[in-house]
Amino acid sequence: QVQLVESGGGLVQAGGSLRLSCAASGRTFSTDVMAWVRQAPGKTREFVATIRWSGGSPTYADSVKGRFTISRDNAKNTVYLQMNSLKPDDTAVYYCYAHQAPYTYWGQGTQVTVSS
């Protein structure tokens, strides 16, 4: 079992920045992929950014490329999402996701609201 706890959401004006954190605990040693996934009201979940725990280049949704950066701190078992140049369309609940074959785990979500 892996537990994921997100933090860092909030209300920000368009053009502003936020940094989300996801602290993982439990059996994290076999986690291969972690990601941030968002869901806006009335829309399906969207994978925003993905990073492999062992390294390699992260991947991003086209909608956030150049504005969002995912990173990890292996020593702290924490994944971050730095969000810059935020837009009202970025408003959503952001979830932390971990894949540990064959299982997936989700955090409880943190609300990000961007005002115009």
VOVEXPA-744392 format. One record per atom (N, C-alpha, C, O): x, y, z negated; atom name. Coordinates in steps of 0.2 Angstrom, whole numbers, plus 5000, padded with zeros to 4 digits. Atoms other than C-alpha are relative to their C-alpha. Layout:
// VOVEXPA-744392
- px,py,pz,name
- X,Y,Z,CA
...
//
This chain:
// VOVEXPA-744392
- px,py,pz,name
- 5004,4994,5000,N
- 5000,5000,5000,CA
- 5004,5006,5000,C
- 5010,5007,4997,O
- 4997,4993,5000,N
- 5005,5018,5004,CA
- 4995,5005,4998,C
- 4990,5005,5001,O
- 5004,4995,5002,N
- 4998,5033,4996,CA
- 5003,5006,5003,C
- 5009,5008,5003,O
- 4998,4994,4996,N
- 4998,5050,5006,CA
- 4997,5006,4997,C
- 4991,5005,4996,O
- 5003,4994,5003,N
- 4995,5067,4998,CA
- 5003,5006,5003,C
- 5008,5007,5003,O
- 4999,4994,4997,N
- 4994,5082,5008,CA
- 5000,5006,4996,C
- 4996,5006,4991,O
- 5001,4994,5003,N
- 4996,5100,5003,CA
- 5003,5005,5004,C
- 5006,5004,5009,O
- 4998,4995,4996,N
- 4999,5117,5010,CA
- 4995,5003,5004,C
- 4996,5009,5008,O
- 5005,4997,4996,N
- 4983,5121,5019,CA
- 4997,5006,4997,C
- 4999,5008,4991,O
- 5002,4994,5003,N
- 4974,5137,5017,CA
- 4997,5004,5006,C
- 4996,5002,5011,O
- 5003,4995,4995,N
- 4967,5153,5026,CA
- 5005,5004,5002,C
- 5009,5007,4998,O
- 4995,4996,4997,N
- 4978,5162,5037,CA
- 4997,5004,5006,C
- 4993,5002,5010,O
- 5002,4996,4994,N
- 4976,5176,5050,CA
- 5003,4997,5006,C
- 5009,4994,5006,O
- 4997,5002,4993,N
- 4979,5172,5069,CA
- 5007,5003,5000,C
- 5008,5009,4999,O
- 4993,4997,5000,N
- 4998,5174,5072,CA
- 5004,4998,4994,C
- 5010,4998,4995,O
- 4997,5002,5006,N
- 5002,5168,5055,CA
- 5003,4993,5000,C
- 5003,4989,5005,O
- 4997,5006,5001,N
- 5011,5153,5048,CA
- 4998,4996,4994,C
- 4996,4999,4989,O
- 5001,5005,5006,N
- 5008,5138,5036,CA
- 5005,4995,5001,C
- 5007,4993,5006,O
- 4997,5007,5000,N
- 5018,5123,5031,CA
- 4997,4995,4996,C
- 4995,4996,4990,O
- 5003,5006,5003,N
- 5010,5107,5027,CA
- 5005,4995,4998,C
- 5010,4994,5001,O
- 4996,5005,5003,N
- 5018,5094,5016,CA
- 4996,4993,4999,C
- 4990,4994,4998,O
- 5003,5007,5001,N
- 5014,5075,5015,CA
- 5005,4996,4996,C
- 5010,4994,4999,O
- 4996,5004,5004,N
- 5021,5066,5001,CA
- 4998,4993,5000,C
- 4992,4991,4998,O
- 5002,5007,4999,N
- 5021,5047,5003,CA
- 5003,4996,4994,C
- 5009,4998,4991,O
- 4997,5004,5006,N
- 5023,5035,4988,CA
- 4997,4992,5001,C
- 4993,4991,5006,O
- 5002,5007,4999,N
- 5021,5016,4986,CA
- 5005,4996,5004,C
- 5011,4998,5004,O
- 4996,5005,4996,N
- 5028,5003,4998,CA
- 5002,5004,5007,C
- 4999,5002,5012,O
- 4999,4996,4994,N
- 5035,5016,5010,CA
- 5006,4998,5004,C
- 5008,5000,5010,O
- 4994,5002,4997,N
- 5051,5007,5015,CA
- 4999,4997,5007,C
- 5004,4997,5011,O
- 5001,5003,4993,N
- 5044,4998,5030,CA
- 4995,5005,5005,C
- 4993,5003,5010,O
- 5003,4995,4996,N
- 5035,5014,5037,CA
- 5004,5001,5006,C
- 5010,5003,5006,O
- 4996,4999,4994,N
- 5039,5016,5055,CA
- 4998,5007,5003,C
- 5003,5010,5006,O
- 5002,4994,4997,N
- 5029,5031,5061,CA
- 4996,5004,4995,C
- 4992,5001,4991,O
- 5005,4995,5004,N
- 5021,5046,5052,CA
- 4998,5005,5005,C
- 5002,5007,5010,O
- 5003,4995,4995,N
- 5010,5059,5060,CA
- 4996,5005,4996,C
- 4994,5003,4991,O
- 5005,4995,5003,N
- 4999,5074,5057,CA
- 4994,4999,5006,C
- 4996,5000,5012,O
- 5006,5001,4996,N
- 4981,5072,5064,CA
- 4995,5005,4998,C
- 4995,5006,4992,O
- 5005,4995,5002,N
- 4968,5085,5064,CA
- 4993,4999,5003,C
- 4993,4995,5008,O
- 5007,5001,4998,N
- 4949,5085,5066,CA
- 4997,5007,4999,C
- 4996,5009,4993,O
- 5004,4994,5000,N
- 4939,5101,5070,CA
- 4993,4998,4999,C
- 4991,4993,5002,O
- 5008,5001,5000,N
- 4920,5102,5067,CA
- 4998,4998,5006,C
- 4999,5002,5011,O
- 5003,5002,4994,N
- 4911,5092,5080,CA
- 5005,4997,5005,C
- 5003,4996,5011,O
- 4995,5003,4995,N
- 4927,5086,5088,CA
- 5003,4993,4998,C
- 5003,4992,4992,O
- 4996,5006,5002,N
- 4937,5070,5088,CA
- 5007,5001,4997,C
- 5009,5007,4998,O
- 4993,4999,5003,N
- 4953,5067,5079,CA
- 5005,5001,5005,C
- 5005,4997,5010,O
- 4995,4999,4995,N
- 4968,5073,5088,CA
- 5007,4999,4997,C
- 5009,5002,4991,O
- 4993,5000,5003,N
- 4986,5068,5085,CA
- 5004,5006,5002,C
- 5005,5007,5008,O
- 4996,4993,4999,N
- 4996,5084,5083,CA
- 5007,4999,5001,C
- 5010,5002,5005,O
- 4993,5001,4999,N
- 5013,5078,5080,CA
- 5002,4993,4997,C
- 4999,4991,4992,O
- 4998,5007,5002,N
- 5022,5061,5077,CA
- 5008,5000,4999,C
- 5011,5003,5003,O
- 4993,5000,5001,N
- 5039,5057,5070,CA
- 5001,4993,4998,C
- 4998,4990,4994,O
- 4998,5007,5002,N
- 5048,5040,5068,CA
- 5004,5001,4994,C
- 5009,5005,4993,O
- 4996,5000,5006,N
- 5055,5037,5051,CA
- 5007,4999,5001,C
- 5012,5001,4997,O
- 4993,5002,4999,N
- 5071,5030,5058,CA
- 5004,5005,5004,C
- 5010,5005,5005,O
- 4996,4995,4996,N
- 5075,5045,5069,CA
- 4996,5000,5007,C
- 4991,4997,5008,O
- 5003,4999,4994,N
- 5072,5050,5087,CA
- 4996,5006,5001,C
- 4995,5010,4996,O
- 5003,4993,4999,N
- 5063,5065,5095,CA
- 4993,4999,4998,C
- 4989,4994,5000,O
- 5007,5000,5002,N
- 5046,5069,5088,CA
- 4996,5001,5007,C
- 4999,5004,5012,O
- 5005,4998,4994,N
- 5031,5071,5100,CA
- 4995,5004,4997,C
- 4993,5004,4992,O
- 5005,4995,5002,N
- 5018,5084,5100,CA
- 4994,5000,5005,C
- 4995,4999,5011,O
- 5005,4999,4996,N
- 5001,5087,5107,CA
- 5001,5006,5005,C
- 5005,5011,5002,O
- 4999,4995,4996,N
- 5001,5099,5122,CA
- 4998,5007,4997,C
- 5001,5012,4998,O
- 5004,4994,5003,N
- 4990,5111,5112,CA
- 5005,5004,4995,C
- 5004,5009,4993,O
- 4996,4997,5005,N
- 5004,5114,5099,CA
- 5007,5000,5002,C
- 5011,5003,4998,O
- 4993,5000,4998,N
- 5020,5112,5108,CA
- 5003,5007,5000,C
- 5000,5012,5003,O
- 4997,4994,5000,N
- 5032,5126,5105,CA
- 4998,5004,4994,C
- 5001,5010,4992,O
- 5003,4996,5005,N
- 5022,5132,5090,CA
- 5001,4996,4993,C
- 5002,4999,4988,O
- 5000,5004,5005,N
- 5022,5117,5078,CA
- 5007,4996,5000,C
- 5009,4994,5005,O
- 4994,5004,5001,N
- 5037,5107,5071,CA
- 4999,4995,4994,C
- 4997,4997,4989,O
- 5001,5005,5005,N
- 5036,5091,5062,CA
- 5007,4998,4998,C
- 5012,4997,5002,O
- 4993,5002,5002,N
- 5051,5085,5051,CA
- 4999,4996,4994,C
- 4993,4995,4991,O
- 5000,5005,5006,N
- 5055,5073,5037,CA
- 5006,5001,4996,C
- 5011,5003,4998,O
- 4994,5000,5005,N
- 5065,5072,5021,CA
- 4999,4993,4998,C
- 4995,4991,4993,O
- 5001,5007,5002,N
- 5068,5053,5019,CA
- 5002,4999,4993,C
- 4999,4995,4989,O
- 4999,5000,5007,N
- 5075,5056,5002,CA
- 4994,5001,4995,C
- 4993,4998,4990,O
- 5006,4998,5004,N
- 5059,5064,4996,CA
- 4994,4996,5002,C
- 4988,4997,5000,O
- 5006,5004,4997,N
- 5048,5052,5006,CA
- 4994,5005,5002,C
- 4988,5004,5001,O
- 5004,4995,4998,N
- 5040,5068,5013,CA
- 5000,5002,5007,C
- 5006,5003,5010,O
- 5001,4998,4993,N
- 5034,5074,5030,CA
- 4997,5007,5000,C
- 4993,5008,4996,O
- 5003,4993,5000,N
- 5031,5092,5034,CA
- 4998,5002,5007,C
- 5000,4999,5012,O
- 5002,4997,4993,N
- 5022,5102,5048,CA
- 5000,5007,4999,C
- 4996,5010,4996,O
- 4999,4993,5000,N
- 5028,5119,5051,CA
- 4996,5003,5006,C
- 4997,5001,5011,O
- 5005,4997,4995,N
- 5014,5129,5060,CA
- 5001,5007,5001,C
- 5000,5011,4996,O
- 4999,4993,4999,N
- 5018,5145,5068,CA
- 4996,5003,5005,C
- 4993,4999,5009,O
- 5004,4997,4995,N
- 5009,5157,5079,CA
- 4993,4997,5000,C
- 4990,4995,5005,O
- 5007,5003,5000,N
- 4992,5150,5073,CA
- 4995,5003,5003,C
- 4995,5010,5004,O
- 5005,4997,4996,N
- 4977,5152,5083,CA
- 4993,4998,4996,C
- 4993,4993,4993,O
- 5007,5002,5003,N
- 4958,5151,5078,CA
- 4999,4993,5002,C
- 4995,4989,4998,O
- 5002,5006,4998,N
- 4957,5135,5088,CA
- 5004,4994,4996,C
- 5003,4988,4997,O
- 4996,5005,5004,N
- 4970,5127,5076,CA
- 4996,4998,4993,C
- 4998,4994,4989,O
- 5004,5002,5006,N
- 4956,5127,5062,CA
- 4998,4993,5000,C
- 4995,4991,5005,O
- 5002,5007,5000,N
- 4953,5110,5057,CA
- 5002,4997,4993,C
- 5006,5000,4989,O
- 4997,5004,5005,N
- 4956,5097,5043,CA
- 5006,4996,5002,C
- 5005,4993,5007,O
- 4994,5003,4998,N
- 4974,5091,5044,CA
- 5001,4994,4996,C
- 5001,4994,4990,O
- 4999,5006,5004,N
- 4977,5073,5039,CA
- 5007,4997,5001,C
- 5010,4998,5007,O
- 4993,5004,4999,N
- 4994,5064,5036,CA
- 4998,4993,5001,C
- 4993,4990,4999,O
- 5001,5007,4998,N
- 4995,5047,5044,CA
- 5007,4996,5000,C
- 5012,4999,5001,O
- 4994,5004,5001,N
- 5007,5033,5041,CA
- 4998,4993,5003,C
- 4993,4990,5002,O
- 5001,5006,4997,N
- 5009,5017,5052,CA
- 5006,4995,4997,C
- 5012,4997,4997,O
- 4995,5006,5003,N
- 5017,5001,5044,CA
- 4997,4994,5002,C
- 4992,4991,4999,O
- 5003,5006,4997,N
- 5013,4987,5055,CA
- 4998,4994,4996,C
- 5002,4992,4992,O
- 5005,4998,4996,N
- 5000,4981,5055,CA
- 4995,5005,4997,C
- 4989,5005,5000,O
- 5005,4996,5004,N
- 4992,4993,5043,CA
- 5001,5008,5002,C
- 5007,5010,5004,O
- 5000,4993,4999,N
- 4988,5012,5045,CA
- 4997,5003,4993,C
- 4993,5000,4990,O
- 5002,4997,5006,N
- 4986,5024,5030,CA
- 4999,5007,5002,C
- 5002,5010,5006,O
- 5002,4993,4999,N
- 4978,5041,5029,CA
- 5000,5004,4993,C
- 4998,5001,4988,O
- 5001,4996,5006,N
- 4979,5055,5017,CA
- 4993,5003,4999,C
- 4988,5001,5003,O
- 5007,4998,5001,N
- 4963,5064,5010,CA
- 4999,5006,5005,C
- 4993,5008,5005,O
- 5001,4994,4995,N
- 4966,5079,5022,CA
- 5001,5007,4996,C
- 4999,5007,4990,O
- 5000,4993,5003,N
- 4969,5098,5019,CA
- 4998,5004,5005,C
- 4999,5004,5011,O
- 5004,4995,4995,N
- 4959,5112,5027,CA
- 5005,5005,5002,C
- 5008,5009,4998,O
- 4996,4995,4997,N
- 4968,5124,5038,CA
- 4994,5005,5004,C
- 4991,5002,5008,O
- 5005,4996,4997,N
- 4957,5139,5043,CA
- 5004,5007,5002,C
- 5008,5010,4999,O
- 4996,4994,4997,N
- 4964,5153,5055,CA
- 4994,5005,5002,C
- 4990,5003,5006,O
- 5005,4994,4998,N
- 4954,5169,5056,CA
- 5002,5004,5006,C
- 5008,5005,5006,O
- 4998,4996,4995,N
- 4954,5180,5071,CA
- 5000,5007,4998,C
- 5002,5011,5003,O
//
